């Protein structure tokens, strides 16, 4: 090698150029080896735009997602809450409804029980009514002197004699005994009855509609009232029995009333319940009449009896119950004396007064309606439950005048169907005839 070639002090050995080239290219390789830079590091403007775009997109997405998620969560949370609230509200409403319904039912039961007790109490009590009739005709100072049988009447006390009337309707029905002489001796006490010493007329104690099976009034109370009323005569106007089983108990009941009356004369007619109790059998009814006769009771069915008190005569005519057609009242009415006697009729159903000849009686005593027994508005107890004409005309209890006849309709003592009364208090009535 020539010695004059300049020497290179920076000479590298073989292969040194490659090392230098590799070193110069190393940064580029390093950059290629690096992962893609975030858009924010790429360039200022592009990074800013990309960042803004991505920020907006991501924000919108996040906001939308968050809102949706939050809405969904809120909806999901609200749904059970609303459901629970609705359930609570419905439960509270149902509970309130149940409570109100229970309270209303309890109040209704309480009122019903109270009304029932009041009706039971009314049915178990009674009033002794006193009615004094004016002397406006039909009575004279003395009788014509003899009964239709030709038997003269005494002047002291109240005496009774059964007169001939219509023909008997069944074997044995014509066998009537003269009622026992009656002399009033007891005092009326504080029952509202007129004093026994009152000589103003005949003292008639009117009992009706006993209905022994449904009679809640104790017998001692009734007997005590009879004793204090001190009647001259006692008339009973029907409906004592419900079935033949009541026949014997009624005889016992009537015996106690007779004993309490102080010797009053007793007159009796039958009602529709009595006839039905014996199955409309005239023979059985006639046999029962004989048992009543043994007690001294005169059964008047289309027959007339005469009683006298203080020289004044009174005819008592019993008429067959209006439900037992034909009634045939005229023969019994003709049997009563035409002159001098105060004419009294006894029957069960008051509707017969509409068919009697005008002024054929001075006084007619009846029962049957019970005064309605249980009062209803608009008199529905009559218009809906009864067919009789008088009660539909408003003539259902108390004293009235019809066809020139004074008509007294008793509310009775007993009950039908059930032992309840409302605004129709049971009664017995002391009527003082002129």
C-alpha positions as CSV (number, residue, x, y, z in Angstrom):
1,X,0.0,0.0,0.0
2,X,1.5,3.4,-0.9
3,X,2.7,5.4,2.0
4,X,1.5,8.7,0.6
5,X,-2.3,7.7,0.9
6,X,-3.7,9.8,3.6
7,X,-4.5,7.9,6.6
8,X,-8.0,8.2,7.9
9,X,-8.0,8.7,11.6
10,X,-11.9,8.0,11.7
11,X,-11.7,4.8,9.8
12,X,-13.9,2.1,11.1
13,X,-13.4,-1.5,10.8
14,X,-15.4,-3.6,8.2
15,X,-18.9,-3.8,9.2
16,X,-18.8,-0.6,11.0
17,X,-20.9,1.1,8.4
18,X,-23.7,-1.3,8.9
19,X,-23.6,-0.7,12.5
20,X,-23.8,3.1,11.9
21,X,-26.7,2.6,9.5
22,X,-28.6,0.4,12.0
23,X,-28.0,3.0,14.6
24,X,-29.4,5.8,12.4
25,X,-32.4,3.7,11.5
26,X,-33.1,2.5,15.0
27,X,-35.5,5.4,16.0
28,X,-37.7,4.6,13.0
29,X,-37.8,1.0,13.8
30,X,-38.5,1.9,17.4
31,X,-41.4,4.1,16.2
32,X,-42.8,1.3,14.1
33,X,-42.6,-1.1,16.9
34,X,-44.5,1.2,19.1
35,X,-48.4,0.7,19.3
36,X,-50.7,3.2,17.7
37,X,-50.7,6.4,19.6
38,X,-54.0,7.8,20.9
39,X,-55.7,10.3,18.7
40,X,-54.9,13.0,21.1
41,X,-51.1,12.3,20.6
42,X,-51.2,12.2,16.8
43,X,-51.3,15.8,16.1
44,X,-52.5,18.9,17.8
45,X,-55.4,19.8,15.4
46,X,-56.4,16.3,14.5
47,X,-56.0,15.2,18.0
48,X,-58.1,18.1,19.1
49,X,-60.9,17.4,16.6
50,X,-60.7,13.7,17.2
51,X,-60.7,14.4,20.9
52,X,-63.7,16.7,20.6
53,X,-65.5,14.2,18.4
54,X,-64.8,11.3,20.5
55,X,-65.5,13.3,23.6
56,X,-68.8,14.3,22.2
57,X,-69.7,10.8,21.0
58,X,-68.5,9.1,24.1
59,X,-70.2,11.7,26.2
60,X,-73.4,11.4,24.3
61,X,-73.2,7.7,24.4
62,X,-72.4,7.7,28.1
63,X,-75.0,10.3,28.7
64,X,-77.6,8.4,26.7
65,X,-76.6,5.2,28.2
66,X,-76.5,6.6,31.6
67,X,-79.8,8.3,31.1
68,X,-81.4,5.2,29.6
69,X,-79.9,3.1,32.4
70,X,-81.0,5.6,35.0
71,X,-84.4,5.9,33.4
72,X,-84.7,2.1,33.2
73,X,-83.5,1.8,36.8
74,X,-85.9,4.6,37.9
75,X,-88.7,2.9,36.0
76,X,-87.8,-0.4,37.4
77,X,-87.7,1.1,40.9
78,X,-90.8,3.1,40.4
79,X,-92.8,0.2,39.1
80,X,-92.7,-1.8,42.3
81,X,-93.2,1.3,44.3
82,X,-96.3,2.3,42.3
83,X,-97.5,-1.3,42.5
84,X,-96.8,-1.4,46.2
85,X,-98.6,1.9,46.7
86,X,-101.6,0.7,44.6
87,X,-101.6,-2.5,46.6
88,X,-101.5,-0.6,49.9
89,X,-104.2,1.8,48.7
90,X,-106.4,-1.1,47.5
91,X,-105.8,-2.9,50.7
92,X,-106.7,0.1,52.7
93,X,-109.9,0.7,50.6
94,X,-110.9,-3.0,51.0
95,X,-110.2,-2.8,54.7
96,X,-112.3,0.4,55.0
97,X,-115.1,-1.2,52.9
98,X,-115.0,-4.4,55.1
99,X,-115.0,-2.3,58.2
100,X,-117.9,-0.1,57.0
101,X,-119.9,-3.2,55.9
102,X,-119.3,-4.9,59.2
103,X,-120.3,-1.8,61.1
104,X,-123.5,-1.4,59.1
105,X,-124.4,-5.1,59.6
106,X,-123.7,-4.9,63.3
107,X,-125.9,-1.7,63.5
108,X,-128.7,-3.4,61.6
109,X,-128.6,-6.4,63.9
110,X,-128.6,-4.2,67.0
111,X,-131.6,-2.2,65.7
112,X,-133.4,-5.4,64.7
113,X,-132.9,-6.9,68.2
114,X,-134.0,-3.8,69.9
115,X,-137.2,-3.7,67.7
116,X,-137.8,-7.4,68.4
117,X,-137.5,-6.8,72.2
118,X,-139.9,-3.8,72.0
119,X,-142.4,-5.9,70.0
120,X,-142.1,-8.8,72.5
121,X,-142.6,-6.4,75.4
122,X,-145.7,-4.8,73.7
123,X,-147.2,-8.2,73.0
124,X,-146.7,-9.3,76.7
125,X,-148.6,-6.2,78.0
126,X,-152.2,-5.1,77.6
127,X,-154.5,-2.2,78.3
128,X,-157.9,-2.3,80.0
129,X,-159.9,0.2,78.0
130,X,-163.2,1.7,79.3
131,X,-165.9,2.8,76.8
132,X,-169.1,4.4,78.1
133,X,-171.9,4.5,75.5
134,X,-174.4,7.3,75.4
135,X,-178.1,6.6,75.9
136,X,-179.2,7.7,72.5
137,X,-181.8,5.1,71.7
138,X,-182.4,1.4,71.7
139,X,-182.7,1.0,75.4
140,X,-185.7,1.5,77.6
141,X,-186.2,1.8,81.4
142,X,-187.6,-1.8,81.6
143,X,-187.9,-4.9,79.6
144,X,-191.2,-6.0,78.2
145,X,-191.5,-8.3,81.2
146,X,-190.5,-11.8,80.0
147,X,-188.0,-13.5,77.8
148,X,-189.1,-15.2,74.6
149,X,-189.1,-18.4,76.6
150,X,-191.8,-17.0,78.9
151,X,-189.4,-16.8,81.9
152,X,-189.6,-13.6,83.9
153,X,-186.4,-11.9,84.9
154,X,-185.3,-10.8,88.3
155,X,-184.5,-7.2,89.3
156,X,-181.2,-7.6,91.3
157,X,-177.9,-8.1,89.7
158,X,-177.5,-9.2,86.1
159,X,-179.4,-12.3,85.2
160,X,-179.2,-14.1,81.9
161,X,-181.5,-16.5,80.0
162,X,-180.8,-18.1,76.7
163,X,-183.6,-17.4,74.2
164,X,-184.7,-19.5,71.3
165,X,-183.0,-18.6,68.0
166,X,-182.2,-20.2,64.8
167,X,-182.2,-23.9,64.4
168,X,-179.0,-25.8,65.4
169,X,-176.4,-26.3,62.8
170,X,-175.2,-29.6,64.2
171,X,-176.4,-32.3,66.6
172,X,-176.2,-31.0,70.1
173,X,-175.7,-27.4,69.0
174,X,-179.2,-26.5,70.3
175,X,-178.4,-27.5,73.9
176,X,-177.7,-24.2,75.6
177,X,-177.8,-23.7,79.4
178,X,-179.0,-20.6,81.0
179,X,-176.0,-18.6,82.2
180,X,-175.4,-18.4,85.9
181,X,-176.8,-15.3,87.6
182,X,-174.2,-12.6,87.9
183,X,-173.6,-10.2,90.7
184,X,-170.7,-7.7,90.5
185,X,-168.8,-7.4,93.7
186,X,-165.2,-6.6,93.0
187,X,-163.9,-3.0,92.5
188,X,-162.1,-1.7,89.5
189,X,-159.0,-0.5,91.3
190,X,-156.5,1.6,89.3
191,X,-156.9,0.0,85.9
192,X,-158.9,2.8,84.4
193,X,-162.2,0.8,84.6
194,X,-165.3,2.5,85.8
195,X,-166.1,1.8,89.5
196,X,-168.3,-1.2,90.2
197,X,-170.8,0.9,92.1
198,X,-171.6,2.9,88.9
199,X,-175.2,2.1,88.1
200,X,-175.1,3.8,84.7
201,X,-175.7,0.6,82.8
202,X,-174.6,-2.9,82.0
203,X,-170.8,-3.6,82.5
204,X,-169.7,-5.7,79.6
205,X,-166.1,-7.0,79.6
206,X,-165.1,-7.8,76.1
207,X,-162.3,-10.3,75.4
208,X,-161.3,-11.4,71.9
209,X,-158.7,-13.3,69.9
210,X,-157.1,-15.1,72.8
211,X,-155.0,-17.4,70.5
212,X,-153.9,-19.3,73.6
213,X,-150.8,-20.8,71.9
214,X,-149.4,-17.4,71.1
215,X,-150.6,-15.5,74.2
216,X,-147.6,-14.1,76.0
217,X,-149.6,-12.3,78.7
218,X,-149.5,-14.2,82.0
219,X,-152.8,-15.6,83.1
220,X,-152.6,-14.1,86.6
221,X,-152.3,-10.6,85.1
222,X,-155.4,-11.1,83.0
223,X,-157.4,-12.6,85.8
224,X,-156.4,-9.7,88.1
225,X,-157.7,-7.2,85.5
226,X,-160.9,-9.2,85.2
227,X,-161.4,-9.1,88.9
228,X,-160.8,-5.4,89.2
229,X,-163.1,-4.6,86.2
230,X,-166.0,-6.2,88.1
231,X,-168.1,-7.0,85.0
232,X,-171.8,-7.9,84.9
233,X,-171.2,-10.1,81.9
234,X,-168.1,-11.3,79.9
235,X,-168.3,-11.8,76.2
236,X,-165.6,-13.5,74.1
237,X,-165.7,-12.9,70.4
238,X,-163.7,-15.8,68.9
239,X,-160.3,-17.2,68.0
240,X,-159.2,-19.2,71.0
241,X,-157.7,-22.3,69.4
242,X,-155.1,-23.1,66.8
243,X,-155.5,-26.9,66.9
244,X,-157.5,-29.5,68.9
245,X,-154.6,-29.8,71.2
246,X,-155.4,-26.3,72.5
247,X,-159.0,-27.2,73.4
248,X,-158.3,-28.6,76.9
249,X,-155.8,-25.9,77.9
250,X,-158.3,-23.2,76.8
251,X,-160.9,-24.7,79.1
252,X,-158.5,-24.4,82.0
253,X,-157.6,-20.8,81.0
254,X,-161.3,-19.9,80.8
255,X,-162.0,-21.6,84.2
256,X,-159.5,-19.2,85.8
257,X,-161.2,-16.2,84.1
258,X,-164.6,-17.3,85.3
259,X,-163.3,-17.7,88.8
260,X,-161.9,-14.2,88.7
261,X,-165.0,-12.6,87.3
262,X,-167.0,-12.6,90.6
263,X,-169.9,-14.5,89.1
264,X,-170.3,-12.7,85.8
265,X,-172.4,-14.3,83.1
266,X,-170.3,-15.6,80.1
267,X,-171.2,-15.6,76.5
268,X,-169.0,-16.9,73.7
269,X,-169.0,-17.2,69.9
270,X,-166.4,-18.9,67.7
271,X,-164.0,-17.4,65.2
272,X,-162.4,-18.7,62.0
273,X,-159.4,-20.2,63.8
274,X,-161.6,-22.2,66.2
275,X,-163.6,-23.6,63.3
276,X,-160.4,-24.4,61.4
277,X,-158.9,-26.1,64.5
278,X,-161.7,-28.7,64.4
279,X,-161.3,-29.2,60.6
280,X,-164.6,-27.4,59.9
281,X,-166.3,-30.5,61.5
282,X,-169.6,-29.3,63.0
283,X,-169.9,-32.4,65.1
284,X,-166.6,-31.9,66.9
285,X,-167.4,-28.2,67.3
286,X,-170.7,-29.2,68.9
287,X,-169.0,-31.6,71.3
288,X,-166.7,-28.8,72.4
289,X,-169.7,-26.6,73.0
290,X,-171.0,-29.2,75.5
291,X,-167.7,-28.9,77.4
292,X,-168.0,-25.1,77.5
293,X,-171.6,-25.6,78.7
294,X,-170.3,-27.5,81.8
295,X,-168.3,-24.4,82.7
296,X,-171.5,-22.3,82.6
297,X,-170.6,-20.6,79.3
298,X,-173.4,-19.9,76.8
299,X,-172.2,-20.5,73.2
300,X,-174.2,-18.2,71.0
301,X,-174.1,-19.0,67.3
302,X,-177.2,-17.4,65.6
303,X,-178.9,-17.5,69.0
304,X,-180.0,-14.8,71.5
305,X,-179.9,-14.5,75.2
306,X,-181.5,-11.9,77.5
307,X,-179.8,-10.4,80.5
308,X,-181.2,-7.8,82.9
309,X,-179.6,-5.4,85.3
310,X,-181.4,-3.0,87.5
311,X,-184.7,-3.5,85.8
312,X,-183.2,-2.8,82.3
313,X,-183.1,-5.6,79.7
314,X,-180.3,-6.3,77.2
315,X,-180.4,-8.9,74.4
316,X,-177.1,-10.7,73.5
317,X,-177.2,-12.1,70.0
318,X,-174.4,-14.3,68.8
319,X,-173.8,-14.4,65.1
320,X,-172.0,-17.1,63.2
321,X,-168.5,-16.0,62.0
322,X,-168.7,-14.2,58.6
323,X,-166.2,-16.7,57.1
324,X,-168.6,-19.5,57.6
325,X,-171.2,-19.0,54.9
326,X,-174.1,-18.7,54.9
327,X,-174.3,-16.7,58.1
328,X,-178.1,-16.7,58.4
329,X,-178.2,-13.9,61.0
330,X,-181.8,-12.8,60.5
331,X,-183.5,-15.6,62.6
332,X,-181.3,-14.8,65.5
333,X,-182.0,-11.1,65.2
334,X,-185.7,-11.7,65.0
335,X,-185.5,-13.7,68.2
336,X,-184.4,-10.6,70.2
337,X,-187.3,-8.5,71.7
338,X,-188.3,-5.7,69.5
339,X,-189.3,-3.3,72.2
340,X,-187.6,-2.3,75.4
341,X,-184.2,-4.2,75.2
342,X,-180.9,-2.8,74.3
343,X,-179.7,-5.1,71.5
344,X,-176.1,-6.3,71.6
345,X,-174.5,-8.5,69.0
346,X,-171.3,-10.5,69.3
347,X,-169.4,-12.0,66.4
348,X,-165.9,-12.5,65.3
349,X,-165.4,-10.8,61.9
350,X,-166.6,-7.1,61.8
351,X,-167.3,-7.2,58.0
352,X,-170.7,-8.7,58.9
353,X,-171.8,-5.2,59.9
354,X,-171.8,-4.2,56.2
355,X,-174.5,-6.9,55.5
356,X,-176.8,-6.4,58.5
357,X,-180.0,-4.6,58.2
358,X,-179.7,-0.9,59.3
359,X,-180.3,-0.4,63.0
360,X,-180.8,-4.1,63.6
361,X,-178.5,-3.8,66.6
362,X,-177.5,-1.1,69.0
363,X,-174.0,-2.4,69.6
364,X,-171.9,-5.0,67.8
365,X,-168.8,-6.4,69.5
366,X,-166.1,-8.0,67.3
367,X,-162.4,-8.7,67.0
368,X,-160.4,-10.5,64.2
369,X,-158.2,-7.6,63.0
370,X,-155.8,-7.5,66.0
371,X,-155.5,-3.8,65.4
372,X,-153.1,-4.8,62.6
373,X,-150.9,-6.5,65.2
374,X,-147.7,-5.0,63.6
375,X,-148.2,-1.6,62.2
376,X,-146.7,-0.9,58.7
377,X,-146.6,2.4,56.8
378,X,-149.5,3.3,54.6
379,X,-151.6,0.6,56.4
380,X,-149.9,-2.1,54.4
381,X,-150.7,-4.6,57.1
382,X,-154.3,-4.4,55.9
383,X,-154.0,-3.6,52.2
384,X,-151.4,-6.3,51.5
385,X,-152.2,-8.9,54.1
386,X,-156.0,-8.9,54.5
387,X,-159.0,-9.1,52.2
388,X,-161.7,-7.8,54.6
389,X,-163.5,-4.6,53.5
390,X,-163.7,-2.7,56.7
391,X,-160.0,-2.7,57.5
392,X,-159.3,-1.4,54.0
393,X,-161.8,1.4,54.7
394,X,-159.8,2.3,57.8
395,X,-162.2,0.8,60.3
396,X,-159.9,-1.6,62.1
397,X,-160.1,-1.1,65.9
398,X,-162.0,1.0,68.4
399,X,-165.5,2.4,68.3
400,X,-167.3,3.3,65.1
401,X,-170.8,3.6,63.8
402,X,-172.0,1.8,60.6
403,X,-175.5,1.3,59.3
404,X,-176.9,2.9,62.4
405,X,-175.0,0.3,64.6
406,X,-172.3,1.1,67.1
407,X,-169.4,-1.1,66.3
408,X,-166.5,-1.9,68.6
409,X,-163.6,-3.8,67.2
410,X,-161.2,-5.2,69.8
411,X,-157.4,-5.4,69.2
412,X,-157.6,-8.7,71.1
413,X,-155.1,-10.3,73.6
414,X,-153.2,-12.9,71.6
415,X,-151.2,-13.0,68.4
416,X,-151.0,-14.9,65.2
417,X,-147.9,-16.3,63.5
418,X,-145.5,-14.9,66.1
419,X,-145.9,-13.3,69.6
420,X,-145.1,-9.8,68.4
421,X,-147.0,-6.6,68.3
422,X,-146.1,-3.1,67.2
423,X,-148.4,-0.1,67.8
424,X,-151.3,-2.5,68.3
425,X,-151.2,-3.0,72.1
426,X,-153.4,-6.0,73.3
427,X,-156.6,-5.0,75.1
428,X,-159.6,-6.1,77.0
429,X,-162.4,-3.6,77.0
430,X,-165.0,-2.7,79.7
431,X,-168.0,-1.3,77.8
432,X,-170.8,0.3,79.9
433,X,-174.0,0.0,77.9
434,X,-176.8,2.5,78.7
